[in-house]
Amino acid sequence: MALKLRKNRAAAQPETCNVGACMQVLGGAWTPNVIWFLSGGPRRFGELRRDMPVISAKMLSARLRALEEKGVVQRKVVPTTPPSTEYALTELGQEYVPAILAIAEVGAKLKTLAAARAQAA
C-alpha cells in the first residue's frame, strides 16, 4: 500500500535562496570564529592570532580579506608608529552574531545529548 503524499506546509522558498547566501559567508573555515572574536570590538591581527592559536597566519589573513570583500569586516589602518591595522565587524557583520550564538547553543545541546547517549551505552 502506497503512503499518501502529504502537502508541504513550509513557507514558499524565496526565488534566490537567502539561507544559501548567508551560509556562503559562514561556511568558510574559521569564519564563525573570526566573527565571534570580532563581536567584542575591534582587534588587531596579532590579537586575533592569540584568540585563535591553532589558525595559521596565512589562513587568518585570507579569511579576513574574504570577509572584508563581502562587507562583513572592515579594515582600518591606525596611524601609529609603527602603523597598525584593526579589524572590526560592519553593521552587516554584527547581524551574524545572533545567528552564531544560536548555532553555538544548538551545538552545546548536541554535545550534551551525545554525552548522555554515550553514558547510557
One Martini backbone bead per residue (centre of mass of N, CA, C, O) as a GRO file, in nm:
protein
  121
    1MET     BB    1   0.095   0.038   0.025
    2ALA     BB    2   0.068   0.360  -0.036
    3LEU     BB    3   0.161   0.659   0.056
    4LYS     BB    4   0.056   0.956   0.141
    5LEU     BB    5   0.091   1.266   0.009
    6ARG     BB    6   0.212   1.537   0.157
    7LYS     BB    7   0.184   1.859   0.226
    8ASN     BB    8   0.361   2.140   0.218
    9ARG     BB    9   0.396   2.385   0.504
   10ALA     BB   10   0.603   2.554   0.407
   11ALA     BB   11   0.727   2.819   0.314
   12ALA     BB   12   0.810   2.980   0.056
   13GLN     BB   13   1.075   2.996  -0.135
   14PRO     BB   14   1.286   3.193  -0.243
   15GLU     BB   15   1.419   3.247  -0.540
   16THR     BB   16   1.652   3.329  -0.364
   17CYS     BB   17   1.872   3.188  -0.145
   18ASN     BB   18   1.940   3.323   0.163
   19VAL     BB   19   2.078   3.096   0.311
   20GLY     BB   20   2.303   3.047   0.106
   21ALA     BB   21   2.428   3.330   0.123
   22CYS     BB   22   2.499   3.311   0.424
   23MET     BB   23   2.664   3.036   0.412
   24GLN     BB   24   2.893   3.139   0.230
   25VAL     BB   25   3.017   3.299   0.462
   26LEU     BB   26   3.011   3.082   0.709
   27GLY     BB   27   3.152   2.824   0.558
   28GLY     BB   28   3.421   2.908   0.625
   29ALA     BB   29   3.702   2.861   0.760
   30TRP     BB   30   3.683   3.039   1.072
   31THR     BB   31   3.455   3.249   1.043
   32PRO     BB   32   3.295   3.230   1.311
   33ASN     BB   33   3.542   3.299   1.487
   34VAL     BB   34   3.600   3.579   1.382
   35ILE     BB   35   3.326   3.698   1.448
   36TRP     BB   36   3.327   3.636   1.746
   37PHE     BB   37   3.589   3.806   1.822
   38LEU     BB   38   3.470   4.079   1.688
   39SER     BB   39   3.214   4.123   1.874
   40GLY     BB   40   3.396   4.277   2.107
   41GLY     BB   41   3.567   4.425   1.892
   42PRO     BB   42   3.836   4.553   1.794
   43ARG     BB   43   4.118   4.393   1.615
   44ARG     BB   44   4.418   4.275   1.582
   45PHE     BB   45   4.591   4.041   1.433
   46GLY     BB   46   4.750   3.935   1.684
   47GLU     BB   47   4.497   3.903   1.862
   48LEU     BB   48   4.358   3.690   1.685
   49ARG     BB   49   4.586   3.481   1.704
   50ARG     BB   50   4.552   3.447   2.015
   51ASP     BB   51   4.253   3.359   2.008
   52MET     BB   52   4.361   3.157   1.750
   53PRO     BB   53   4.623   2.945   1.768
   54VAL     BB   54   4.550   2.725   1.523
   55ILE     BB   55   4.573   2.943   1.324
   56SER     BB   56   4.699   3.062   1.052
   57ALA     BB   57   4.811   3.345   0.914
   58LYS     BB   58   4.716   3.285   0.627
   59MET     BB   59   4.420   3.214   0.696
   60LEU     BB   60   4.343   3.472   0.845
   61SER     BB   61   4.402   3.663   0.614
   62ALA     BB   62   4.203   3.535   0.412
   63ARG     BB   63   3.947   3.567   0.585
   64LEU     BB   64   3.956   3.875   0.619
   65ARG     BB   65   3.951   3.941   0.318
   66ALA     BB   66   3.681   3.800   0.251
   67LEU     BB   67   3.507   3.962   0.459
   68GLU     BB   68   3.567   4.236   0.336
   69GLU     BB   69   3.451   4.180   0.049
   70LYS     BB   70   3.153   4.111   0.187
   71GLY     BB   71   3.103   4.334   0.431
   72VAL     BB   72   3.177   4.223   0.738
   73VAL     BB   73   3.460   4.362   0.731
   74GLN     BB   74   3.677   4.612   0.863
   75ARG     BB   75   3.960   4.803   0.764
   76LYS     BB   76   4.206   4.976   0.980
   77VAL     BB   77   4.442   5.222   0.971
   78VAL     BB   78   4.662   5.308   1.225
   79PRO     BB   79   4.834   5.610   1.315
   80THR     BB   80   5.115   5.468   1.405
   81THR     BB   81   5.423   5.371   1.575
   82PRO     BB   82   5.375   5.162   1.406
   83PRO     BB   83   5.159   5.071   1.196
   84SER     BB   84   4.818   4.965   1.232
   85THR     BB   85   4.563   4.704   1.227
   86GLU     BB   86   4.209   4.698   1.221
   87TYR     BB   87   3.930   4.491   1.308
   88ALA     BB   88   3.577   4.501   1.213
   89LEU     BB   89   3.250   4.503   1.231
   90THR     BB   90   2.990   4.548   1.059
   91GLU     BB   91   2.665   4.567   1.041
   92LEU     BB   92   2.645   4.299   0.895
   93GLY     BB   93   2.829   4.142   1.092
   94GLN     BB   94   2.645   4.180   1.345
   95GLU     BB   95   2.409   3.996   1.228
   96TYR     BB   96   2.567   3.718   1.283
   97VAL     BB   97   2.585   3.681   1.592
   98PRO     BB   98   2.308   3.552   1.670
   99ALA     BB   99   2.348   3.304   1.488
  100ILE     BB  100   2.604   3.195   1.626
  101LEU     BB  101   2.481   3.167   1.906
  102ALA     BB  102   2.260   2.965   1.823
  103ILE     BB  103   2.452   2.748   1.717
  104ALA     BB  104   2.606   2.711   1.985
  105GLU     BB  105   2.360   2.610   2.148
  106VAL     BB  106   2.306   2.361   1.977
  107GLY     BB  107   2.586   2.236   2.016
  108ALA     BB  108   2.560   2.197   2.323
  109LYS     BB  109   2.316   2.006   2.307
  110LEU     BB  110   2.453   1.788   2.136
  111LYS     BB  111   2.676   1.720   2.341
  112THR     BB  112   2.490   1.637   2.570
  113LEU     BB  113   2.345   1.411   2.418
  114ALA     BB  114   2.598   1.245   2.347
  115ALA     BB  115   2.689   1.198   2.641
  116ALA     BB  116   2.432   1.053   2.735
  117ARG     BB  117   2.449   0.820   2.530
  118ALA     BB  118   2.730   0.717   2.613
  119GLN     BB  119   2.653   0.657   2.910
  120ALA     BB  120   2.413   0.453   2.840
  121ALA     BB  121   2.602   0.237   2.674
   0.00000   0.00000   0.00000
